Amino acid sequence: MKKKNHKYIFIIGGVMSGVGKGIASSSIGKILQSKGFKVNPIKVDPYLNVDAGNMNPTEHGEVFVLDSGLETDQDMGNYERFLEMDLNDGDYMTSGMIYKYVIEKERNLGYRGKCVEAIPHVTQEILRRIKSASDEHNSDISLIEIGGTIGDYQNILFIEAARTLKIKNPRDVIFIIVSYLPVPGSLGEMKTRPTQNAVRQLNSYGVQPDIIIARGVQLLDHRRKEKIAMACAISPENVISAPDIKSIYDVPINFEKDKIGSIILKAFHLRSNTNGNSLKEWKDFIRKRDKAKKELQIAVVGKYFDTGDFVLSDAYVSVIEAVKFSSYWNEASTKLTWINSKEYEIDPKKISELKKYDGIIVPGGFGESGIEGIIMAIKYARENKIPYLGLCYGMQLAVIEFARNVVGWSDAHTAEINPKSSHLVIDIMPEQKKLLAEEKYGATMRLGAYPAILKKNTIAHNAYDTEEIFERHRHRYEVNPEYIEEIEKNGMIFSGTSPSGKLQEIVELPKSIHPFFLGTQFHPEFKARPLHPHPLFTAFIKACLKNK
């Protein structure tokens, strides 16, 4: 049963996309946790995709996978990292999910012959999911981030659902708009009019924001707080300054300078359940970052770089953050250099530039583009004893490189690229072949958390300090069991396997051969948290520090 007087916070964007709603939502959740409340975040994506699984990462950003296997928006990763919690399927919804459910229900006579319409049936389904998620977490406060920007046609129904909830529960619902305040170069003055217009448009939907988070390149002064407050009919103290700062992990501390936590509790007629400052652990993490004395140079060799620097961080955001966490807790900072593997295919001599790096990471990916360049980089890392961490595709390509250049199978490959190879060391799971033959690409991957058993006295076992782990997957292809014995005879160790021993989860080279060479079939970055860095990333960073 839902708790009596459960509270709901709806976060909406204004002026432009990418303004930071996800980080704002995560930070508000962190602050409310510090005040003793149990929160659950919900991400609403207005697009018609049923999930984020088929979207191009260079256009939409990273696909983040939950324990259940649901493929979601990258903001779900921010929620998990900030709030130190595992999220459920109910914490994510898209317009596609909603419409699919409503249409299927109608076809099964679930509406008993009624004329099914966007209002009220779609909005009722939205609210049902929001309330169900709060029940599942048994939370005190739900934070619902509505994707897109005010004025987008796609998110109107979600705002309408929130409005109707506010009408029925006026003391239990508040609205926050995260809006951008530009500083035109020719004027040199922060302009508030775009935010005023965004609030007026929100008003036209029947919604009045309770709090305005003012994003901008610099601190919002009191004069502009007053100007926004007067134009938007809220108190000046409810205008929160959100300037560009050093790191997203400083945002909760920055928000608390404007006392956003107290403002929210006052709006809900609630009192803090804690004494003193329970953001202490978070501040300790920030202090660790600020004390970093050593800088590591790490190369990320990948393939999703074709659309420019603006999308790199989005395509691999969980990897970036996982590296940061493990670096900070080892009193180091890390400079990541993005290397498009296609460059090595064009000019093989350029591969020697990798010698200047303290470590090399090959993240996940799909498809043929740039693969031979990545294999060249893996060979260089192996032969020159540079610490190497391969993630998903990065593990598969490490096995292919080893099979070609150590075992001697020159045409070794993956069935994804060359199904006619005489040595398919990476092949698809048999049960999926029929689906792919029928061009049914949805739900054909191994997704979500699976157990793995670790071999003792290996890098993986020493890093985890346990024999059984649960990690999240997102892939179709596996190491082919037919070739494992011969590969192991030549020195590669399969240090993590499924409980049955059939699926290979971790490969590595013994330390007697290489200081750190390890690949995972899963995505460890999905479980890295600021206060609990992932053990494999930490082991990699330690190896990089030794290599430096």
URLIN-V164138 format. One record per residue. NEAR is the number of other ideal C-beta (glycine too) atoms within 12 Angstrom. D_LAST is the distance of its C-alpha to the last C-alpha in Angstrom with 2 decimals. Layout:
near,d_last
NEAR,D_LAST
NEAR,D_LAST
This chain:
near,d_last
10,55.46
24,53.91
20,53.89
11,56.65
17,55.66
31,52.27
37,50.51
44,49.09
50,46.89
47,46.82
48,44.09
47,45.07
42,43.50
45,45.27
34,45.20
23,42.33
25,40.05
23,36.40
35,37.35
36,35.39
45,38.00
43,35.61
39,33.34
42,36.55
47,38.02
42,34.94
47,34.79
49,38.53
48,38.25
44,35.55
41,37.85
42,40.86
34,39.02
34,38.24
34,41.98
21,42.84
34,43.76
24,42.86
40,41.98
43,41.62
50,40.28
47,41.93
47,40.84
46,43.68
40,42.96
34,46.15
28,45.54
18,47.71
29,44.97
27,45.53
35,41.80
36,38.59
32,37.85
23,39.22
26,37.87
21,35.45
36,32.07
27,31.80
20,35.14
31,35.22
34,31.64
41,30.05
44,32.45
49,31.76
42,33.19
35,34.89
28,35.41
23,38.84
25,37.50
34,38.86
37,36.93
48,36.77
42,35.67
39,32.15
45,33.68
48,34.28
45,30.54
41,30.53
43,33.46
40,31.86
42,28.62
40,30.54
38,33.36
24,31.53
29,34.24
30,34.91
39,37.38
31,40.40
28,42.18
29,44.67
42,42.06
42,41.85
44,44.72
38,45.47
34,48.79
25,48.75
33,48.61
36,51.45
26,53.72
20,53.16
27,54.20
30,57.20
22,58.45
17,58.16
21,59.94
21,62.68
12,63.14
13,63.56
11,66.23
17,63.98
21,65.60
11,69.10
9,70.25
14,69.28
11,68.28
24,64.47
15,63.00
22,59.75
21,61.34
20,61.79
26,60.45
31,56.97
27,56.42
28,57.69
33,55.19
40,52.36
37,53.56
25,54.07
32,50.42
43,49.24
29,51.48
26,50.57
33,46.84
36,47.64
20,49.81
23,47.15
31,44.68
19,47.53
35,45.99
31,47.54
41,46.28
47,45.34
49,43.21
48,44.17
46,42.22
46,44.47
41,42.50
32,43.47
31,45.25
42,48.72
27,51.07
27,49.56
17,52.35
25,50.16
38,49.52
31,53.06
33,54.11
44,51.21
41,52.15
27,55.77
41,54.93
40,53.17
31,56.22
27,58.63
33,56.60
29,56.76
17,60.53
16,61.04
23,58.63
20,58.53
20,57.04
28,54.32
34,52.70
40,50.85
40,49.36
45,46.28
49,45.66
49,42.23
48,43.18
36,41.61
40,42.85
24,42.12
23,41.97
14,43.44
9,41.99
8,45.46
10,46.71
11,43.81
19,45.41
29,44.38
26,47.06
33,48.42
24,51.00
30,48.85
42,48.20
30,51.90
25,52.83
37,50.42
39,52.03
23,55.48
28,54.66
40,53.50
23,56.77
17,58.63
31,57.34
17,58.89
35,55.67
27,55.01
44,51.44
37,51.15
43,47.76
51,46.17
47,42.40
52,42.02
40,38.79
36,38.01
21,35.63
19,36.86
23,38.57
35,42.13
20,44.64
16,47.71
16,50.10
30,48.59
31,48.42
19,52.15
25,52.78
41,51.06
28,52.78
17,56.21
25,55.87
36,54.50
19,56.70
33,54.14
22,53.39
26,50.96
23,48.94
33,48.37
43,46.50
45,42.82
35,40.45
41,37.25
27,35.40
23,32.06
24,29.43
15,25.68
25,25.32
33,27.78
34,27.07
28,28.76
39,31.93
40,33.65
30,33.31
34,34.53
41,37.46
29,38.51
21,38.97
33,41.91
22,42.90
42,42.88
39,42.93
24,46.11
31,47.68
41,47.22
27,48.61
21,51.52
29,52.30
30,52.40
13,54.33
25,51.65
15,50.23
24,46.78
18,46.57
18,43.97
10,44.05
11,41.45
18,38.09
23,36.70
32,33.87
15,32.14
21,29.48
33,28.76
22,28.46
20,26.15
32,23.80
28,24.12
19,23.45
26,20.20
29,19.14
18,20.38
17,18.58
25,15.05
16,13.20
22,9.60
19,9.33
38,7.47
30,8.75
43,10.57
39,13.48
41,16.70
51,18.97
44,22.52
38,26.16
38,27.69
30,26.85
24,30.20
18,31.80
15,29.38
15,26.74
15,29.21
24,28.98
28,25.33
27,24.71
33,28.02
34,27.44
39,24.26
35,24.63
41,24.12
47,20.77
35,19.64
39,21.00
43,19.63
42,16.02
40,17.02
38,18.69
43,15.99
41,13.46
35,16.20
33,17.15
31,13.72
21,14.07
33,11.63
30,12.82
37,12.02
24,13.19
33,14.70
24,15.92
29,19.06
33,19.78
30,23.33
41,23.41
25,26.78
27,25.21
30,23.96
23,27.50
15,28.99
15,26.69
19,24.86
13,23.31
21,21.26
32,19.08
17,17.00
23,15.52
38,13.26
19,11.11
21,9.57
32,8.36
38,5.53
45,8.81
49,12.52
53,15.57
47,19.15
45,21.64
44,25.34
43,28.10
30,31.41
21,33.16
23,32.76
22,31.37
30,28.00
33,27.62
28,27.32
33,24.50
49,22.57
39,23.37
36,22.05
45,18.65
46,18.65
31,19.67
34,16.87
44,14.26
37,16.30
23,16.88
24,13.44
24,11.90
38,9.73
39,10.14
48,13.49
50,15.91
47,19.42
46,22.09
46,25.75
42,26.16
45,22.50
50,23.54
45,26.76
48,25.25
49,22.75
50,25.91
47,27.66
42,24.97
45,24.97
40,28.76
29,29.06
23,26.69
29,26.68
25,30.02
15,31.75
25,33.41
15,32.95
19,34.68
35,32.94
32,32.76
41,33.52
28,37.11
29,36.10
30,35.57
20,37.56
20,40.10
11,41.75
23,38.82
15,39.99
28,36.82
29,36.29
41,33.37
43,33.12
32,36.55
27,38.33
26,39.92
17,43.56
14,45.10
25,43.49
17,44.72
13,48.19
18,47.05
23,44.91
13,47.84
11,49.94
9,47.34
14,46.88
15,43.22
20,43.36
20,42.57
25,41.45
36,37.95
28,36.62
32,36.00
30,35.12
25,34.04
33,34.50
23,33.88
35,31.62
29,31.62
34,28.46
26,28.41
16,27.62
15,24.76
31,22.56
39,19.26
46,21.52
26,23.99
24,21.54
31,19.99
32,23.50
17,25.19
17,28.39
20,30.30
20,31.57
31,29.94
24,31.39
39,29.43
44,30.64
37,31.27
40,32.28
39,32.93
33,35.82
40,34.40
39,33.36
43,32.19
32,35.46
24,36.59
18,38.31
32,35.11
27,33.13
15,34.52
22,33.77
33,30.20
26,29.57
16,31.19
24,28.55
23,25.66
37,24.73
35,25.34
40,27.16
36,26.01
41,27.86
31,31.39
28,34.34
17,36.78
13,38.99
16,36.23
20,37.19
30,34.38
41,30.76
45,28.43
44,24.99
47,23.66
45,20.71
38,19.80
22,19.96
23,16.93
13,18.66
19,18.15
31,14.87
29,12.11
39,13.00
47,15.64
49,18.16
50,20.82
54,23.52
43,27.01
42,27.31
46,25.65
49,23.74
42,23.04
46,26.77
36,26.59
38,23.63
37,25.04
36,23.92
27,25.19
21,24.33
33,21.02
39,21.05
32,19.83
49,18.32
45,16.26
33,15.20
36,14.30
50,12.26
41,10.37
31,9.86
37,8.60
38,6.07
30,5.07
21,5.40
28,3.81
25,0.00
